[in-house]
Amino acid sequence: MENIQEEMLKSAKAGKMRQGKNDLIKHLEGKRLSWGRAIKAKCYDCNGMGEIDTCDIVTCPLYPFSPYRKR
């Protein structure tokens, strides 16, 4: 489990600078996040560490709150 978290942290640090990047890094370092920052962190992770510009998974329960949703 620890190796997976370390790999995710490494990937997050190398990912593009987009909303949620710093929040995901903080989470993986064991810091607490507000619910809004946790959503941004998850969306950053789901969008390939910032590689995808928009989210079109309208069935996702986080979609209404995603910073990547189509407006």
N, CA, C, O and CB atoms as a CASP TS submission, in Angstrom:
PFRMAT TS
TARGET T0000
AUTHOR 0000-0000-0000
METHOD Language model
MODEL 1
PARENT N/A
ATOM      1  N   MET     1       0.823  -1.199   0.000  1.00  0.00           N
ATOM      2  CA  MET     1       0.000   0.000   0.000  1.00  0.00           C
ATOM      3  C   MET     1       0.864   1.258   0.000  1.00  0.00           C
ATOM      4  O   MET     1       0.567   2.223  -0.704  1.00  0.00           O
ATOM      5  CB  MET     1      -0.935   0.001   1.207  1.00  0.00           C
ATOM      6  N   GLU     2       1.907   1.242   0.773  1.00  0.00           N
ATOM      7  CA  GLU     2       2.768   2.408   0.871  1.00  0.00           C
ATOM      8  C   GLU     2       3.436   2.726  -0.464  1.00  0.00           C
ATOM      9  O   GLU     2       3.592   3.895  -0.814  1.00  0.00           O
ATOM     10  CB  GLU     2       3.821   2.190   1.943  1.00  0.00           C
ATOM     11  N   ASN     3       3.830   1.699  -1.210  1.00  0.00           N
ATOM     12  CA  ASN     3       4.473   1.925  -2.497  1.00  0.00           C
ATOM     13  C   ASN     3       3.519   2.563  -3.496  1.00  0.00           C
ATOM     14  O   ASN     3       3.932   3.411  -4.287  1.00  0.00           O
ATOM     15  CB  ASN     3       5.007   0.618  -3.053  1.00  0.00           C
ATOM     16  N   ILE     4       2.246   2.168  -3.471  1.00  0.00           N
ATOM     17  CA  ILE     4       1.248   2.742  -4.367  1.00  0.00           C
ATOM     18  C   ILE     4       1.076   4.223  -4.060  1.00  0.00           C
ATOM     19  O   ILE     4       1.007   5.044  -4.975  1.00  0.00           O
ATOM     20  CB  ILE     4      -0.100   2.000  -4.237  1.00  0.00           C
ATOM     21  N   GLN     5       1.008   4.564  -2.788  1.00  0.00           N
ATOM     22  CA  GLN     5       0.836   5.956  -2.390  1.00  0.00           C
ATOM     23  C   GLN     5       2.057   6.782  -2.789  1.00  0.00           C
ATOM     24  O   GLN     5       1.917   7.924  -3.225  1.00  0.00           O
ATOM     25  CB  GLN     5       0.594   6.057  -0.873  1.00  0.00           C
ATOM     26  N   GLU     6       3.234   6.219  -2.646  1.00  0.00           N
ATOM     27  CA  GLU     6       4.455   6.923  -3.044  1.00  0.00           C
ATOM     28  C   GLU     6       4.474   7.162  -4.549  1.00  0.00           C
ATOM     29  O   GLU     6       4.876   8.233  -5.003  1.00  0.00           O
ATOM     30  CB  GLU     6       5.700   6.127  -2.619  1.00  0.00           C
ATOM     31  N   GLU     7       4.041   6.167  -5.323  1.00  0.00           N
ATOM     32  CA  GLU     7       3.984   6.307  -6.779  1.00  0.00           C
ATOM     33  C   GLU     7       2.953   7.362  -7.180  1.00  0.00           C
ATOM     34  O   GLU     7       3.196   8.159  -8.086  1.00  0.00           O
ATOM     35  CB  GLU     7       3.646   4.954  -7.438  1.00  0.00           C
ATOM     36  N   MET     8       1.808   7.365  -6.505  1.00  0.00           N
ATOM     37  CA  MET     8       0.791   8.382  -6.795  1.00  0.00           C
ATOM     38  C   MET     8       1.312   9.775  -6.472  1.00  0.00           C
ATOM     39  O   MET     8       1.067  10.719  -7.224  1.00  0.00           O
ATOM     40  CB  MET     8      -0.494   8.103  -6.000  1.00  0.00           C
ATOM     41  N   LEU     9       2.023   9.910  -5.368  1.00  0.00           N
ATOM     42  CA  LEU     9       2.591  11.199  -4.988  1.00  0.00           C
ATOM     43  C   LEU     9       3.592  11.669  -6.037  1.00  0.00           C
ATOM     44  O   LEU     9       3.606  12.841  -6.412  1.00  0.00           O
ATOM     45  CB  LEU     9       3.265  11.108  -3.607  1.00  0.00           C
ATOM     46  N   LYS    10       4.416  10.762  -6.500  1.00  0.00           N
ATOM     47  CA  LYS    10       5.399  11.088  -7.533  1.00  0.00           C
ATOM     48  C   LYS    10       4.694  11.531  -8.819  1.00  0.00           C
ATOM     49  O   LYS    10       5.107  12.501  -9.455  1.00  0.00           O
ATOM     50  CB  LYS    10       6.316   9.872  -7.811  1.00  0.00           C
ATOM     51  N   SER    11       3.628  10.816  -9.199  1.00  0.00           N
ATOM     52  CA  SER    11       2.866  11.173 -10.400  1.00  0.00           C
ATOM     53  C   SER    11       2.183  12.522 -10.253  1.00  0.00           C
ATOM     54  O   SER    11       2.170  13.325 -11.186  1.00  0.00           O
ATOM     55  CB  SER    11       1.828  10.103 -10.703  1.00  0.00           C
ATOM     56  N   ALA    12       1.615  12.769  -9.078  1.00  0.00           N
ATOM     57  CA  ALA    12       0.934  14.039  -8.838  1.00  0.00           C
ATOM     58  C   ALA    12       1.913  15.203  -8.916  1.00  0.00           C
ATOM     59  O   ALA    12       1.596  16.241  -9.495  1.00  0.00           O
ATOM     60  CB  ALA    12       0.238  14.026  -7.474  1.00  0.00           C
ATOM     61  N   LYS    13       3.080  15.042  -8.348  1.00  0.00           N
ATOM     62  CA  LYS    13       4.078  16.111  -8.380  1.00  0.00           C
ATOM     63  C   LYS    13       4.561  16.381  -9.796  1.00  0.00           C
ATOM     64  O   LYS    13       4.917  17.513 -10.124  1.00  0.00           O
ATOM     65  CB  LYS    13       5.260  15.759  -7.488  1.00  0.00           C
ATOM     66  N   ALA    14       4.579  15.348 -10.645  1.00  0.00           N
ATOM     67  CA  ALA    14       5.029  15.498 -12.025  1.00  0.00           C
ATOM     68  C   ALA    14       3.908  15.936 -12.965  1.00  0.00           C
ATOM     69  O   ALA    14       4.169  16.297 -14.113  1.00  0.00           O
ATOM     70  CB  ALA    14       5.621  14.199 -12.514  1.00  0.00           C
ATOM     71  N   GLY    15       2.661  15.908 -12.487  1.00  0.00           N
ATOM     72  CA  GLY    15       1.513  16.241 -13.324  1.00  0.00           C
ATOM     73  C   GLY    15       1.436  17.719 -13.662  1.00  0.00           C
ATOM     74  O   GLY    15       2.133  18.553 -13.084  1.00  0.00           O
ATOM     75  N   LYS    16       0.565  18.017 -14.618  1.00  0.00           N
ATOM     76  CA  LYS    16       0.360  19.402 -15.041  1.00  0.00           C
ATOM     77  C   LYS    16      -0.235  20.227 -13.909  1.00  0.00           C
ATOM     78  O   LYS    16      -0.953  19.705 -13.056  1.00  0.00           O
ATOM     79  CB  LYS    16      -0.552  19.460 -16.276  1.00  0.00           C
ATOM     80  N   MET    17       0.073  21.522 -13.910  1.00  0.00           N
ATOM     81  CA  MET    17      -0.467  22.413 -12.898  1.00  0.00           C
ATOM     82  C   MET    17      -1.895  22.772 -13.279  1.00  0.00           C
ATOM     83  O   MET    17      -2.129  23.550 -14.204  1.00  0.00           O
ATOM     84  CB  MET    17       0.407  23.686 -12.745  1.00  0.00           C
ATOM     85  N   ARG    18      -2.840  22.198 -12.554  1.00  0.00           N
ATOM     86  CA  ARG    18      -4.263  22.464 -12.749  1.00  0.00           C
ATOM     87  C   ARG    18      -4.925  22.431 -11.383  1.00  0.00           C
ATOM     88  O   ARG    18      -4.309  22.060 -10.384  1.00  0.00           O
ATOM     89  CB  ARG    18      -4.923  21.423 -13.729  1.00  0.00           C
ATOM     90  N   GLN    19      -6.201  22.829 -11.356  1.00  0.00           N
ATOM     91  CA  GLN    19      -6.932  22.813 -10.100  1.00  0.00           C
ATOM     92  C   GLN    19      -6.920  21.420  -9.504  1.00  0.00           C
ATOM     93  O   GLN    19      -7.188  20.444 -10.204  1.00  0.00           O
ATOM     94  CB  GLN    19      -8.368  23.294 -10.301  1.00  0.00           C
ATOM     95  N   GLY    20      -6.620  21.317  -8.247  1.00  0.00           N
ATOM     96  CA  GLY    20      -6.627  20.052  -7.536  1.00  0.00           C
ATOM     97  C   GLY    20      -5.264  19.423  -7.352  1.00  0.00           C
ATOM     98  O   GLY    20      -5.112  18.525  -6.525  1.00  0.00           O
ATOM     99  N   LYS    21      -4.261  19.870  -8.103  1.00  0.00           N
ATOM    100  CA  LYS    21      -2.935  19.267  -8.006  1.00  0.00           C
ATOM    101  C   LYS    21      -2.371  19.396  -6.587  1.00  0.00           C
ATOM    102  O   LYS    21      -1.991  18.398  -5.975  1.00  0.00           O
ATOM    103  CB  LYS    21      -1.980  19.919  -9.015  1.00  0.00           C
ATOM    104  N   ASN    22      -2.320  20.606  -6.077  1.00  0.00           N
ATOM    105  CA  ASN    22      -1.757  20.807  -4.739  1.00  0.00           C
ATOM    106  C   ASN    22      -2.596  20.125  -3.668  1.00  0.00           C
ATOM    107  O   ASN    22      -2.069  19.672  -2.652  1.00  0.00           O
ATOM    108  CB  ASN    22      -1.641  22.296  -4.433  1.00  0.00           C
ATOM    109  N   ASP    23      -3.907  20.052  -3.899  1.00  0.00           N
ATOM    110  CA  ASP    23      -4.786  19.381  -2.942  1.00  0.00           C
ATOM    111  C   ASP    23      -4.513  17.882  -2.907  1.00  0.00           C
ATOM    112  O   ASP    23      -4.490  17.280  -1.834  1.00  0.00           O
ATOM    113  CB  ASP    23      -6.255  19.641  -3.291  1.00  0.00           C
ATOM    114  N   LEU    24      -4.306  17.279  -4.072  1.00  0.00           N
ATOM    115  CA  LEU    24      -3.993  15.848  -4.117  1.00  0.00           C
ATOM    116  C   LEU    24      -2.659  15.576  -3.441  1.00  0.00           C
ATOM    117  O   LEU    24      -2.524  14.599  -2.705  1.00  0.00           O
ATOM    118  CB  LEU    24      -3.967  15.340  -5.570  1.00  0.00           C
ATOM    119  N   ILE    25      -1.687  16.417  -3.681  1.00  0.00           N
ATOM    120  CA  ILE    25      -0.372  16.249  -3.053  1.00  0.00           C
ATOM    121  C   ILE    25      -0.508  16.330  -1.527  1.00  0.00           C
ATOM    122  O   ILE    25       0.058  15.506  -0.809  1.00  0.00           O
ATOM    123  CB  ILE    25       0.628  17.330  -3.570  1.00  0.00           C
ATOM    124  N   LYS    26      -1.251  17.310  -1.039  1.00  0.00           N
ATOM    125  CA  LYS    26      -1.454  17.432   0.406  1.00  0.00           C
ATOM    126  C   LYS    26      -2.116  16.178   0.973  1.00  0.00           C
ATOM    127  O   LYS    26      -1.713  15.675   2.022  1.00  0.00           O
ATOM    128  CB  LYS    26      -2.307  18.670   0.726  1.00  0.00           C
ATOM    129  N   HIS    27      -3.136  15.675   0.272  1.00  0.00           N
ATOM    130  CA  HIS    27      -3.823  14.461   0.724  1.00  0.00           C
ATOM    131  C   HIS    27      -2.855  13.281   0.794  1.00  0.00           C
ATOM    132  O   HIS    27      -2.829  12.550   1.785  1.00  0.00           O
ATOM    133  CB  HIS    27      -4.999  14.127  -0.215  1.00  0.00           C
ATOM    134  N   LEU    28      -2.068  13.100  -0.249  1.00  0.00           N
ATOM    135  CA  LEU    28      -1.135  11.973  -0.292  1.00  0.00           C
ATOM    136  C   LEU    28      -0.021  12.112   0.751  1.00  0.00           C
ATOM    137  O   LEU    28       0.602  11.120   1.132  1.00  0.00           O
ATOM    138  CB  LEU    28      -0.527  11.851  -1.688  1.00  0.00           C
ATOM    139  N   GLU    29       0.225  13.317   1.202  1.00  0.00           N
ATOM    140  CA  GLU    29       1.198  13.552   2.270  1.00  0.00           C
ATOM    141  C   GLU    29       0.569  13.388   3.646  1.00  0.00           C
ATOM    142  O   GLU    29       1.245  13.545   4.662  1.00  0.00           O
ATOM    143  CB  GLU    29       1.800  14.946   2.140  1.00  0.00           C
ATOM    144  N   GLY    30      -0.735  13.069   3.684  1.00  0.00           N
ATOM    145  CA  GLY    30      -1.402  12.782   4.946  1.00  0.00           C
ATOM    146  C   GLY    30      -2.080  13.972   5.601  1.00  0.00           C
ATOM    147  O   GLY    30      -2.490  13.894   6.759  1.00  0.00           O
ATOM    148  N   LYS    31      -2.201  15.073   4.871  1.00  0.00           N
ATOM    149  CA  LYS    31      -2.847  16.263   5.433  1.00  0.00           C
ATOM    150  C   LYS    31      -4.343  16.214   5.189  1.00  0.00           C
ATOM    151  O   LYS    31      -4.811  15.575   4.247  1.00  0.00           O
ATOM    152  CB  LYS    31      -2.251  17.547   4.828  1.00  0.00           C
ATOM    153  N   ARG    32      -5.090  16.899   6.051  1.00  0.00           N
ATOM    154  CA  ARG    32      -6.554  16.927   5.940  1.00  0.00           C
ATOM    155  C   ARG    32      -6.970  17.974   4.907  1.00  0.00           C
ATOM    156  O   ARG    32      -6.324  19.009   4.743  1.00  0.00           O
ATOM    157  CB  ARG    32      -7.211  17.231   7.320  1.00  0.00           C
ATOM    158  N   LEU    33      -8.078  17.667   4.214  1.00  0.00           N
ATOM    159  CA  LEU    33      -8.619  18.580   3.222  1.00  0.00           C
ATOM    160  C   LEU    33     -10.082  18.874   3.528  1.00  0.00           C
ATOM    161  O   LEU    33     -10.782  18.042   4.105  1.00  0.00           O
ATOM    162  CB  LEU    33      -8.468  17.996   1.807  1.00  0.00           C
ATOM    163  N   SER    34     -10.537  20.056   3.141  1.00  0.00           N
ATOM    164  CA  SER    34     -11.972  20.349   3.217  1.00  0.00           C
ATOM    165  C   SER    34     -12.655  19.518   2.140  1.00  0.00           C
ATOM    166  O   SER    34     -11.991  18.961   1.267  1.00  0.00           O
ATOM    167  CB  SER    34     -12.270  21.895   3.032  1.00  0.00           C
ATOM    168  N   TRP    35     -13.990  19.435   2.201  1.00  0.00           N
ATOM    169  CA  TRP    35     -14.689  18.619   1.206  1.00  0.00           C
ATOM    170  C   TRP    35     -14.499  19.186  -0.196  1.00  0.00           C
ATOM    171  O   TRP    35     -14.385  18.420  -1.154  1.00  0.00           O
ATOM    172  CB  TRP    35     -16.184  18.531   1.539  1.00  0.00           C
ATOM    173  N   GLY    36     -14.461  20.500  -0.337  1.00  0.00           N
ATOM    174  CA  GLY    36     -14.266  21.120  -1.652  1.00  0.00           C
ATOM    175  C   GLY    36     -12.899  20.812  -2.230  1.00  0.00           C
ATOM    176  O   GLY    36     -12.767  20.529  -3.421  1.00  0.00           O
ATOM    177  N   ARG    37     -11.888  20.868  -1.386  1.00  0.00           N
ATOM    178  CA  ARG    37     -10.530  20.560  -1.852  1.00  0.00           C
ATOM    179  C   ARG    37     -10.370  19.064  -2.132  1.00  0.00           C
ATOM    180  O   ARG    37      -9.624  18.671  -3.029  1.00  0.00           O
ATOM    181  CB  ARG    37      -9.491  21.016  -0.810  1.00  0.00           C
ATOM    182  N   ALA    38     -11.069  18.240  -1.364  1.00  0.00           N
ATOM    183  CA  ALA    38     -11.031  16.793  -1.602  1.00  0.00           C
ATOM    184  C   ALA    38     -11.648  16.460  -2.963  1.00  0.00           C
ATOM    185  O   ALA    38     -11.147  15.589  -3.675  1.00  0.00           O
ATOM    186  CB  ALA    38     -11.778  16.035  -0.474  1.00  0.00           C
ATOM    187  N   ILE    39     -12.718  17.141  -3.320  1.00  0.00           N
ATOM    188  CA  ILE    39     -13.351  16.926  -4.628  1.00  0.00           C
ATOM    189  C   ILE    39     -12.392  17.338  -5.735  1.00  0.00           C
ATOM    190  O   ILE    39     -12.230  16.609  -6.713  1.00  0.00           O
ATOM    191  CB  ILE    39     -14.683  17.720  -4.740  1.00  0.00           C
ATOM    192  N   LYS    40     -11.761  18.484  -5.597  1.00  0.00           N
ATOM    193  CA  LYS    40     -10.800  18.935  -6.611  1.00  0.00           C
ATOM    194  C   LYS    40      -9.644  17.958  -6.739  1.00  0.00           C
ATOM    195  O   LYS    40      -9.182  17.686  -7.847  1.00  0.00           O
ATOM    196  CB  LYS    40     -10.269  20.331  -6.267  1.00  0.00           C
ATOM    197  N   ALA    41      -9.169  17.424  -5.610  1.00  0.00           N
ATOM    198  CA  ALA    41      -8.070  16.453  -5.636  1.00  0.00           C
ATOM    199  C   ALA    41      -8.483  15.188  -6.374  1.00  0.00           C
ATOM    200  O   ALA    41      -7.722  14.671  -7.192  1.00  0.00           O
ATOM    201  CB  ALA    41      -7.619  16.107  -4.208  1.00  0.00           C
ATOM    202  N   LYS    42      -9.681  14.685  -6.093  1.00  0.00           N
ATOM    203  CA  LYS    42     -10.162  13.470  -6.752  1.00  0.00           C
ATOM    204  C   LYS    42     -10.355  13.698  -8.245  1.00  0.00           C
ATOM    205  O   LYS    42     -10.003  12.842  -9.057  1.00  0.00           O
ATOM    206  CB  LYS    42     -11.476  13.000  -6.119  1.00  0.00           C
ATOM    207  N   CYS    43     -10.913  14.847  -8.607  1.00  0.00           N
ATOM    208  CA  CYS    43     -11.113  15.148 -10.024  1.00  0.00           C
ATOM    209  C   CYS    43      -9.772  15.273 -10.754  1.00  0.00           C
ATOM    210  O   CYS    43      -9.650  14.844 -11.901  1.00  0.00           O
ATOM    211  CB  CYS    43     -11.928  16.443 -10.185  1.00  0.00           C
ATOM    212  N   TYR    44      -8.784  15.848 -10.107  1.00  0.00           N
ATOM    213  CA  TYR    44      -7.445  15.940 -10.699  1.00  0.00           C
ATOM    214  C   TYR    44      -6.885  14.541 -10.944  1.00  0.00           C
ATOM    215  O   TYR    44      -6.320  14.269 -12.004  1.00  0.00           O
ATOM    216  CB  TYR    44      -6.491  16.752  -9.781  1.00  0.00           C
ATOM    217  N   ASP    45      -7.041  13.664  -9.970  1.00  0.00           N
ATOM    218  CA  ASP    45      -6.587  12.278 -10.093  1.00  0.00           C
ATOM    219  C   ASP    45      -7.340  11.566 -11.218  1.00  0.00           C
ATOM    220  O   ASP    45      -6.726  10.901 -12.053  1.00  0.00           O
ATOM    221  CB  ASP    45      -6.781  11.524  -8.757  1.00  0.00           C
ATOM    222  N   CYS    46      -8.643  11.702 -11.241  1.00  0.00           N
ATOM    223  CA  CYS    46      -9.485  11.028 -12.238  1.00  0.00           C
ATOM    224  C   CYS    46      -9.182  11.518 -13.652  1.00  0.00           C
ATOM    225  O   CYS    46      -9.276  10.751 -14.611  1.00  0.00           O
ATOM    226  CB  CYS    46     -10.967  11.252 -11.919  1.00  0.00           C
ATOM    227  N   ASN    47      -8.821  12.785 -13.781  1.00  0.00           N
ATOM    228  CA  ASN    47      -8.525  13.353 -15.092  1.00  0.00           C
ATOM    229  C   ASN    47      -7.065  13.161 -15.485  1.00  0.00           C
ATOM    230  O   ASN    47      -6.507  13.980 -16.216  1.00  0.00           O
ATOM    231  CB  ASN    47      -8.869  14.828 -15.107  1.00  0.00           C
ATOM    232  N   GLY    48      -6.454  12.110 -15.016  1.00  0.00           N
ATOM    233  CA  GLY    48      -5.098  11.762 -15.437  1.00  0.00           C
ATOM    234  C   GLY    48      -4.039  12.735 -14.984  1.00  0.00           C
ATOM    235  O   GLY    48      -3.134  13.079 -15.744  1.00  0.00           O
ATOM    236  N   MET    49      -4.147  13.177 -13.753  1.00  0.00           N
ATOM    237  CA  MET    49      -3.198  14.130 -13.170  1.00  0.00           C
ATOM    238  C   MET    49      -3.143  15.415 -14.000  1.00  0.00           C
ATOM    239  O   MET    49      -2.077  15.979 -14.243  1.00  0.00           O
ATOM    240  CB  MET    49      -1.791  13.501 -13.070  1.00  0.00           C
ATOM    241  N   GLY    50      -4.338  15.858 -14.427  1.00  0.00           N
ATOM    242  CA  GLY    50      -4.443  17.119 -15.146  1.00  0.00           C
ATOM    243  C   GLY    50      -4.260  17.032 -16.643  1.00  0.00           C
ATOM    244  O   GLY    50      -4.225  18.061 -17.317  1.00  0.00           O
ATOM    245  N   GLU    51      -4.142  15.835 -17.182  1.00  0.00           N
ATOM    246  CA  GLU    51      -3.918  15.669 -18.623  1.00  0.00           C
ATOM    247  C   GLU    51      -5.169  15.964 -19.444  1.00  0.00           C
ATOM    248  O   GLU    51      -5.061  16.381 -20.597  1.00  0.00           O
ATOM    249  CB  GLU    51      -3.440  14.258 -18.915  1.00  0.00           C
ATOM    250  N   ILE    52      -6.344  15.756 -18.877  1.00  0.00           N
ATOM    251  CA  ILE    52      -7.594  15.961 -19.601  1.00  0.00           C
ATOM    252  C   ILE    52      -8.181  17.301 -19.178  1.00  0.00           C
ATOM    253  O   ILE    52      -8.263  17.599 -17.986  1.00  0.00           O
ATOM    254  CB  ILE    52      -8.602  14.796 -19.336  1.00  0.00           C
ATOM    255  N   ASP    53      -8.592  18.108 -20.154  1.00  0.00           N
ATOM    256  CA  ASP    53      -9.086  19.450 -19.852  1.00  0.00           C
ATOM    257  C   ASP    53     -10.493  19.477 -19.279  1.00  0.00           C
ATOM    258  O   ASP    53     -10.783  20.280 -18.392  1.00  0.00           O
ATOM    259  CB  ASP    53      -9.050  20.281 -21.083  1.00  0.00           C
ATOM    260  N   THR    54     -11.374  18.605 -19.776  1.00  0.00           N
ATOM    261  CA  THR    54     -12.759  18.633 -19.318  1.00  0.00           C
ATOM    262  C   THR    54     -13.221  17.233 -18.937  1.00  0.00           C
ATOM    263  O   THR    54     -12.668  16.230 -19.389  1.00  0.00           O
ATOM    264  CB  THR    54     -13.675  19.221 -20.400  1.00  0.00           C
ATOM    265  N   CYS    55     -14.239  17.192 -18.103  1.00  0.00           N
ATOM    266  CA  CYS    55     -14.837  15.936 -17.666  1.00  0.00           C
ATOM    267  C   CYS    55     -16.204  15.804 -18.318  1.00  0.00           C
ATOM    268  O   CYS    55     -17.003  16.740 -18.299  1.00  0.00           O
ATOM    269  CB  CYS    55     -14.948  15.870 -16.110  1.00  0.00           C
ATOM    270  N   ASP    56     -16.468  14.634 -18.896  1.00  0.00           N
ATOM    271  CA  ASP    56     -17.776  14.399 -19.491  1.00  0.00           C
ATOM    272  C   ASP    56     -18.468  13.193 -18.867  1.00  0.00           C
ATOM    273  O   ASP    56     -19.373  12.614 -19.468  1.00  0.00           O
ATOM    274  CB  ASP    56     -17.642  14.202 -20.991  1.00  0.00           C
ATOM    275  N   ILE    57     -18.045  12.814 -17.664  1.00  0.00           N
ATOM    276  CA  ILE    57     -18.648  11.685 -16.958  1.00  0.00           C
ATOM    277  C   ILE    57     -19.802  12.226 -16.112  1.00  0.00           C
ATOM    278  O   ILE    57     -19.682  12.397 -14.899  1.00  0.00           O
ATOM    279  CB  ILE    57     -17.587  10.928 -16.066  1.00  0.00           C
ATOM    280  N   VAL    58     -20.911  12.488 -16.783  1.00  0.00           N
ATOM    281  CA  VAL    58     -22.048  13.108 -16.100  1.00  0.00           C
ATOM    282  C   VAL    58     -22.693  12.187 -15.068  1.00  0.00           C
ATOM    283  O   VAL    58     -23.464  12.654 -14.230  1.00  0.00           O
ATOM    284  CB  VAL    58     -23.084  13.530 -17.113  1.00  0.00           C
ATOM    285  N   THR    59     -22.395  10.900 -15.111  1.00  0.00           N
ATOM    286  CA  THR    59     -22.945   9.964 -14.130  1.00  0.00           C
ATOM    287  C   THR    59     -22.139   9.936 -12.831  1.00  0.00           C
ATOM    288  O   THR    59     -22.557   9.304 -11.860  1.00  0.00           O
ATOM    289  CB  THR    59     -23.001   8.571 -14.724  1.00  0.00           C
ATOM    290  N   CYS    60     -21.004  10.606 -12.804  1.00  0.00           N
ATOM    291  CA  CYS    60     -20.181  10.672 -11.588  1.00  0.00           C
ATOM    292  C   CYS    60     -20.891  11.523 -10.544  1.00  0.00           C
ATOM    293  O   CYS    60     -21.374  12.608 -10.867  1.00  0.00           O
ATOM    294  CB  CYS    60     -18.766  11.252 -11.897  1.00  0.00           C
ATOM    295  N   PRO    61     -20.965  11.055  -9.290  1.00  0.00           N
ATOM    296  CA  PRO    61     -21.619  11.840  -8.254  1.00  0.00           C
ATOM    297  C   PRO    61     -20.905  13.163  -7.958  1.00  0.00           C
ATOM    298  O   PRO    61     -21.508  14.075  -7.392  1.00  0.00           O
ATOM    299  CB  PRO    61     -21.713  11.027  -6.996  1.00  0.00           C
ATOM    300  N   LEU    62     -19.640  13.273  -8.332  1.00  0.00           N
ATOM    301  CA  LEU    62     -18.901  14.512  -8.094  1.00  0.00           C
ATOM    302  C   LEU    62     -19.002  15.484  -9.264  1.00  0.00           C
ATOM    303  O   LEU    62     -18.558  16.627  -9.152  1.00  0.00           O
ATOM    304  CB  LEU    62     -17.446  14.201  -7.818  1.00  0.00           C
ATOM    305  N   TYR    63     -19.574  15.055 -10.378  1.00  0.00           N
ATOM    306  CA  TYR    63     -19.635  15.879 -11.584  1.00  0.00           C
ATOM    307  C   TYR    63     -20.185  17.296 -11.330  1.00  0.00           C
ATOM    308  O   TYR    63     -19.602  18.258 -11.830  1.00  0.00           O
ATOM    309  CB  TYR    63     -20.491  15.187 -12.620  1.00  0.00           C
ATOM    310  N   PRO    64     -21.271  17.458 -10.581  1.00  0.00           N
ATOM    311  CA  PRO    64     -21.790  18.819 -10.364  1.00  0.00           C
ATOM    312  C   PRO    64     -20.803  19.753  -9.655  1.00  0.00           C
ATOM    313  O   PRO    64     -20.939  20.974  -9.737  1.00  0.00           O
ATOM    314  CB  PRO    64     -23.063  18.748  -9.558  1.00  0.00           C
ATOM    315  N   PHE    65     -19.824  19.194  -8.969  1.00  0.00           N
ATOM    316  CA  PHE    65     -18.871  19.983  -8.196  1.00  0.00           C
ATOM    317  C   PHE    65     -17.491  20.057  -8.854  1.00  0.00           C
ATOM    318  O   PHE    65     -16.616  20.779  -8.375  1.00  0.00           O
ATOM    319  CB  PHE    65     -18.741  19.404  -6.809  1.00  0.00           C
ATOM    320  N   SER    66     -17.293  19.322  -9.937  1.00  0.00           N
ATOM    321  CA  SER    66     -15.988  19.204 -10.576  1.00  0.00           C
ATOM    322  C   SER    66     -15.538  20.504 -11.220  1.00  0.00           C
ATOM    323  O   SER    66     -16.324  21.162 -11.901  1.00  0.00           O
ATOM    324  CB  SER    66     -16.020  18.112 -11.611  1.00  0.00           C
ATOM    325  N   PRO    67     -14.274  20.884 -11.012  1.00  0.00           N
ATOM    326  CA  PRO    67     -13.756  22.064 -11.704  1.00  0.00           C
ATOM    327  C   PRO    67     -13.503  21.772 -13.175  1.00  0.00           C
ATOM    328  O   PRO    67     -13.196  22.695 -13.930  1.00  0.00           O
ATOM    329  CB  PRO    67     -12.469  22.549 -11.039  1.00  0.00           C
ATOM    330  N   TYR    68     -13.620  20.527 -13.607  1.00  0.00           N
ATOM    331  CA  TYR    68     -13.356  20.131 -14.981  1.00  0.00           C
ATOM    332  C   TYR    68     -14.626  19.900 -15.796  1.00  0.00           C
ATOM    333  O   TYR    68     -14.540  19.564 -16.977  1.00  0.00           O
ATOM    334  CB  TYR    68     -12.522  18.890 -14.992  1.00  0.00           C
ATOM    335  N   ARG    69     -15.795  20.072 -15.195  1.00  0.00           N
ATOM    336  CA  ARG    69     -17.039  19.802 -15.929  1.00  0.00           C
ATOM    337  C   ARG    69     -17.246  20.838 -17.020  1.00  0.00           C
ATOM    338  O   ARG    69     -16.725  21.951 -16.954  1.00  0.00           O
ATOM    339  CB  ARG    69     -18.249  19.790 -14.971  1.00  0.00           C
ATOM    340  N   LYS    70     -18.017  20.448 -18.019  1.00  0.00           N
ATOM    341  CA  LYS    70     -18.370  21.379 -19.097  1.00  0.00           C
ATOM    342  C   LYS    70     -19.412  22.342 -18.549  1.00  0.00           C
ATOM    343  O   LYS    70     -20.371  21.922 -17.902  1.00  0.00           O
ATOM    344  CB  LYS    70     -18.909  20.620 -20.373  1.00  0.00           C
ATOM    345  N   ARG    71     -19.232  23.592 -18.798  1.00  0.00           N
ATOM    346  CA  ARG    71     -20.143  24.613 -18.274  1.00  0.00           C
ATOM    347  C   ARG    71     -21.145  25.038 -19.319  1.00  0.00           C
ATOM    348  O   ARG    71     -21.991  25.892 -19.052  1.00  0.00           O
ATOM    349  CB  ARG    71     -19.368  25.824 -17.782  1.00  0.00           C
TER
END
